[in-house]
Amino acid sequence: MEPQASVSLCQDDFVLKKKAIYKVLFRLLVINLVFFLVKATMERDDDGIEGLFNPTSIFYYVTAFFLFMLTWEANDWLLKKQRSKGGLDFKSSLVIIGKNMALLVPITALVYYLGLFVFRERWGIICDDTPEVEFVTDFFRATLLGLTVIFFNMFHFSMNQREELTKQMEDLKREMLASKYSSLKNQISPHFLFNSLNTLTSLMYEDRDLASDFVTRLASSYRYILDNREQDLVSLQKEMGFLDSFVFMMNVRHKNAVRIKTGIELQPAKYLIPTLSLQMLVENALKHNYYSIEKPLEISISTIGTDALSVRNNLRKRKLKEPTTQLGLKNIKKRYAYYTNKQVLVREEENLFEVIIPLLGKDVKDMNLIAIS
């Protein structure tokens, strides 16, 4: 391991240990504060310093420490588990509270039952009232305090989650703005323009009518880019209109070596996708695969219900001079991450490559990444 990496790992371990120590000290402070506040309200005969070390005080301090730490740690574990699923919302909050209470209530009842009925005389615990009354009082007080701990811990978690999401959104926004223009500029690259003009030059001598259609489609493609250069999302209908011109030019250029089929079984005007995302995926298929008239590249674009689009092609990998960076796919994933938690899925098999991109509703810009209670 390199020295720099080793130092970085040591620093991370130190930060984690420091946080763990602060966490334990803070919880000890809270437990002691609550215990002494509760003790101050309890009417007992033993006052003063001696009263802190008698069997009754020790019993209540130990049980308070145990129940507080159990509730807190269990709540932390449930929150971390929920976080791995996507975040905290109202429904998941109720589920976590329910699970916490399902653990806290029977254990609290058992602890005070054993202390006030089974081992009271052996441990020397003194009750101001009958054991039954003391049991009910202690049980409800401990349950209420435990519930308070749960609420405050979840509130603290929600605030941290909100701050993290705000930072995440700002980071994604900066990344998106930084890559937006370069992405749009690079997707229809000078290389593509050069090849298109070469194709057009050939057509002018072979088929003037087809050359005229080619010019119209080429102009339409660049008009689309200029009209939508400020938009990160466009309707699926607009993107398919642009793709139609792009597919026409690819068919002319590659003749029968490339076959692109579309099957959109929904109302495309109702859904949004990142600008030029379909064109980029088609370009990727052309860039990374061999194809010829005898063995054509077959690309299909189809809907998966109303949730996603599938872009798939048969796979015959081309050996590239330089390793692929997958910048196009990474760019699409980052742009989707700004608007939704739905994932861009990539599937590669022996003879098949498929990318599945989510379809976004028109209200997506007003939605949060994760619902926060």
C-alpha positions in Angstrom: 0.0 0.0 0.0 1.3 3.5 -0.9 2.3 5.8 2.0 -0.3 8.4 1.0 -3.1 5.8 1.0 -2.0 4.5 4.3 -2.0 7.9 5.9 -5.5 8.6 4.5 -6.8 5.3 6.0 -5.3 6.2 9.4 -6.9 9.6 9.2 -10.3 8.1 8.4 -9.9 5.6 11.3 -9.0 8.5 13.7 -12.0 10.5 12.6 -14.3 7.5 13.0 -12.9 6.8 16.5 -13.2 10.4 17.5 -16.9 10.5 16.4 -17.6 7.3 18.3 -16.0 8.8 21.5 -18.0 12.0 21.1 -21.2 10.0 20.6 -20.7 7.9 23.7 -19.8 10.9 25.9 -22.8 12.8 24.6 -25.1 9.9 25.4 -23.6 9.5 28.8 -24.2 13.2 29.5 -27.9 12.9 28.4 -28.5 9.8 30.5 -27.0 11.3 33.6 -28.8 14.6 33.1 -32.2 12.8 32.7 -31.5 10.5 35.6 -30.7 13.4 38.0 -33.7 15.4 36.8 -36.0 12.4 37.4 -34.4 11.7 40.7 -34.9 15.3 41.8 -38.7 14.8 41.3 -38.9 11.5 43.2 -39.9 11.7 46.8 -37.5 9.5 48.8 -36.3 9.6 52.3 -32.6 9.3 51.4 -31.3 12.6 50.3 -27.8 13.9 49.9 -24.7 12.3 48.5 -25.5 9.0 50.4 -28.7 8.8 48.4 -26.8 8.4 45.1 -25.1 5.2 46.2 -27.9 3.3 47.9 -29.3 0.1 46.2 -32.5 1.9 45.0 -30.5 4.7 43.3 -28.0 2.2 41.8 -30.9 0.1 40.5 -32.6 3.0 38.8 -29.4 4.4 37.4 -28.3 1.0 35.9 -31.8 0.4 34.4 -31.9 4.0 33.0 -28.5 3.5 31.4 -29.4 0.1 30.0 -32.8 1.1 28.6 -31.5 4.4 27.1 -28.5 2.8 25.4 -30.6 -0.1 24.1 -33.2 2.3 22.7 -30.7 4.6 21.2 -28.5 1.9 19.6 -31.5 0.0 18.2 -32.9 3.3 16.8 -29.5 4.0 15.2 -29.4 0.5 13.6 -32.9 0.8 12.2 -32.1 4.3 10.8 -28.9 3.1 9.1 -30.8 0.1 7.7 -33.5 2.4 6.3 -30.9 4.8 4.9 -29.4 2.0 2.8 -32.9 1.5 1.3 -33.1 5.2 0.2 -33.9 7.5 3.1 -36.4 8.3 5.8 -40.0 9.3 5.0 -43.2 9.4 7.0 -44.2 5.7 6.4 -40.7 4.4 7.2 -40.6 6.6 10.3 -43.7 5.0 11.7 -42.3 1.6 11.0 -39.1 2.4 12.8 -41.0 3.8 15.8 -43.2 0.7 15.9 -40.1 -1.7 15.8 -38.4 0.4 18.5 -41.4 0.3 20.8 -41.9 -3.4 20.2 -38.4 -3.9 21.6 -38.5 -1.3 24.3 -41.9 -2.1 25.9 -41.4 -5.8 26.8 -37.8 -5.3 28.0 -38.8 -2.3 30.1 -41.7 -4.3 31.7 -39.4 -7.3 32.3 -36.6 -5.1 33.9 -39.0 -3.4 36.4 -40.9 -6.6 37.1 -37.7 -8.4 38.1 -36.5 -5.4 40.1 -39.7 -4.6 42.0 -41.2 -8.0 42.4 -38.6 -10.8 42.1 -35.4 -9.3 43.4 -36.7 -6.2 45.4 -35.9 -7.6 48.8 -32.6 -9.3 47.8 -31.3 -6.1 46.2 -32.7 -3.8 48.9 -34.9 -1.7 46.7 -37.2 0.7 48.6 -40.6 1.6 47.2 -42.5 4.7 48.3 -45.7 3.1 47.2 -46.8 -0.5 46.7 -44.7 -2.5 44.1 -47.6 -2.5 41.8 -47.9 1.3 41.7 -44.2 1.7 41.5 -44.1 -0.7 38.6 -46.7 1.2 36.6 -45.1 4.5 37.3 -41.6 3.3 36.4 -42.8 1.5 33.3 -44.7 4.5 31.8 -41.9 6.9 32.8 -39.3 4.8 31.1 -41.5 4.2 28.0 -42.1 7.9 27.6 -38.5 8.8 28.0 -37.5 6.1 25.5 -40.1 7.4 23.0 -38.6 10.9 23.5 -35.2 9.6 22.7 -36.5 7.9 19.6 -38.2 11.1 18.4 -35.2 13.3 19.0 -32.8 10.8 17.4 -35.0 10.6 14.3 -35.3 14.4 14.2 -31.5 14.6 14.3 -31.1 12.0 11.6 -33.6 13.8 9.4 -31.8 17.1 9.8 -28.5 15.4 8.8 -30.2 13.7 5.9 -31.6 17.0 4.7 -28.2 18.6 4.9 -26.6 15.8 3.0 -29.3 15.9 0.3 -28.9 19.6 0.0 -25.1 19.2 -0.5 -25.7 16.3 -2.9 -28.1 18.4 -5.0 -25.7 21.3 -5.1 -22.8 19.1 -6.1 -24.9 17.4 -8.8 -26.0 20.8 -10.0 -22.5 22.1 -10.3 -21.4 18.9 -12.1 -24.4 19.1 -14.4 -23.7 22.8 -15.3 -20.0 22.1 -15.8 -20.7 19.2 -18.1 -23.8 20.4 -19.8 -22.4 22.5 -22.7 -19.4 20.2 -23.2 -21.8 17.2 -23.3 -24.1 18.8 -25.9 -21.1 20.0 -27.9 -19.4 16.6 -27.8 -22.4 14.4 -28.5 -22.7 15.8 -32.0 -19.0 16.0 -32.6 -16.9 17.5 -35.4 -16.1 13.9 -36.4 -19.9 13.3 -37.0 -20.2 16.6 -38.9 -17.1 15.7 -41.0 -18.6 12.2 -41.9 -22.0 13.7 -42.6 -20.4 16.2 -45.1 -18.5 13.5 -46.7 -21.7 11.5 -47.1 -23.4 14.5 -48.5 -20.6 15.1 -51.0 -21.0 11.6 -52.3 -24.8 11.9 -52.5 -24.6 15.0 -54.6 -23.1 13.0 -57.5 -25.2 9.9 -56.9 -28.7 10.9 -55.8 -29.6 14.6 -55.6 -33.0 14.1 -54.1 -31.6 11.9 -51.3 -28.9 14.6 -50.9 -31.6 17.2 -50.4 -33.3 15.1 -47.8 -30.0 14.5 -46.1 -29.3 18.2 -45.9 -32.8 18.8 -44.5 -32.3 16.2 -41.8 -28.8 17.4 -40.9 -30.1 21.0 -40.5 -33.0 19.7 -38.4 -30.6 17.9 -36.1 -28.5 21.0 -35.5 -31.6 23.1 -35.1 -32.8 20.7 -32.4 -29.4 21.1 -30.5 -29.5 24.9 -30.7 -33.2 25.1 -29.6 -32.6 22.8 -26.6 -29.1 23.8 -25.6 -30.5 25.5 -22.4 -32.6 22.4 -21.5 -31.2 19.5 -19.7 -34.5 17.6 -20.0 -36.7 17.4 -23.1 -39.9 15.5 -23.9 -39.5 12.0 -25.2 -41.5 13.1 -28.3 -38.9 15.8 -29.1 -36.0 13.4 -28.6 -37.7 10.8 -30.8 -38.2 13.5 -33.5 -34.5 14.3 -33.4 -33.6 10.7 -33.3 -35.7 10.1 -36.5 -33.5 12.5 -38.4 -30.4 11.0 -36.8 -31.4 7.5 -37.8 -32.2 8.6 -41.3 -28.7 10.0 -41.7 -27.1 6.8 -40.2 -29.1 4.6 -42.6 -27.9 6.7 -45.6 -24.3 6.7 -44.4 -24.1 3.0 -43.5 -26.7 1.8 -46.0 -28.0 -1.6 -44.8 -25.2 -2.2 -42.3 -27.1 -0.5 -39.4 -30.8 -1.2 -38.6 -32.5 0.9 -36.0 -36.1 0.1 -34.9 -38.3 1.9 -32.5 -41.3 0.7 -30.5 -42.8 3.4 -28.3 -46.1 2.2 -26.8 -47.1 5.3 -24.8 -47.8 9.0 -25.3 -44.2 10.4 -25.6 -45.3 14.0 -25.0 -46.0 13.1 -21.3 -42.5 11.9 -20.4 -39.0 13.5 -20.2 -35.5 12.3 -20.7 -32.1 14.0 -20.7 -31.4 15.8 -23.9 -29.5 13.8 -26.5 -29.4 10.7 -24.3 -30.9 8.4 -26.9 -28.5 9.8 -29.6 -25.5 9.2 -27.3 -26.6 5.5 -26.7 -27.0 4.9 -30.4 -23.6 6.5 -31.1 -22.1 4.3 -28.4 -23.4 1.2 -30.2 -21.9 2.4 -33.5 -18.6 3.3 -31.9 -18.0 0.0 -30.0 -19.2 -2.6 -32.5 -18.3 -4.1 -35.8 -21.0 -4.1 -38.5 -21.4 -4.7 -42.2 -24.1 -5.4 -44.7 -23.6 -9.1 -44.2 -23.6 -8.7 -40.4 -25.6 -5.6 -39.6 -25.8 -3.8 -36.3 -29.3 -4.1 -35.0 -30.4 -1.4 -32.5 -33.9 -1.4 -30.9 -35.4 1.3 -28.8 -38.6 0.3 -26.9 -40.6 1.2 -23.9 -40.8 -1.0 -20.7 -44.4 -0.2 -19.6 -44.5 3.5 -18.6 -41.4 3.3 -16.5 -38.4 3.1 -18.7 -36.8 2.9 -22.2 -34.7 0.0 -23.4 -31.9 0.7 -25.9 -30.3 -2.6 -26.9 -28.1 -3.9 -29.7 -26.4 -7.1 -30.8 -22.8 -7.2 -29.6 -19.7 -7.6 -31.7 -17.1 -5.6 -29.9 -14.7 -3.5 -31.7 -11.1 -3.3 -30.4 -10.5 0.3 -29.7 -7.0 2.0 -29.8 -7.6 3.4 -26.3 -9.6 2.0 -23.4 -13.1 3.3 -23.2 -13.8 5.8 -20.4 -17.6 5.4 -20.5 -18.0 9.1 -20.1 -21.2 9.1 -22.0 -22.9 6.6 -19.7 -21.5 8.3 -16.6 -22.8 11.7 -17.8 -26.3 10.2 -18.3 -26.2 8.6 -14.9 -25.2 11.9 -13.2 -27.9 13.8 -15.0 -30.6 11.3 -13.9 -29.2 11.3 -10.3 -30.1 15.0 -10.1 -33.8 14.3 -10.8 -34.6 10.8 -9.5 -33.4 7.8 -7.4 -34.2 5.5 -10.3 -31.1 3.8 -11.7 -29.7 3.7 -15.2 -29.2 0.0 -15.7 -26.6 -1.5 -18.0 -26.7 -5.2 -19.0 -24.1 -7.0 -21.1 -24.4 -10.6 -22.2 -22.4 -12.6 -24.7 -24.3 -11.3 -27.8 -26.3 -8.5 -26.3 -25.8 -5.0 -24.8 -28.7 -3.1 -23.2 -29.1 0.2 -21.4 -32.3 0.9 -19.6 -33.1 4.6 -18.8 -36.0 5.8 -16.6 -38.8 7.8 -18.0 -39.4 11.0 -16.0 -42.8 12.6 -15.4 -43.2 16.3 -16.3 -43.4 17.3 -12.6 -39.9 15.8 -11.9 -38.3 19.2 -11.5 -40.5 20.0 -8.5 -39.8 16.7 -6.8 -37.2 16.0 -4.1 -34.6 13.3 -4.6 -35.8 11.6 -1.4 -38.9 12.3 0.6 -38.0 13.7 4.0 -40.5 13.6 6.9 
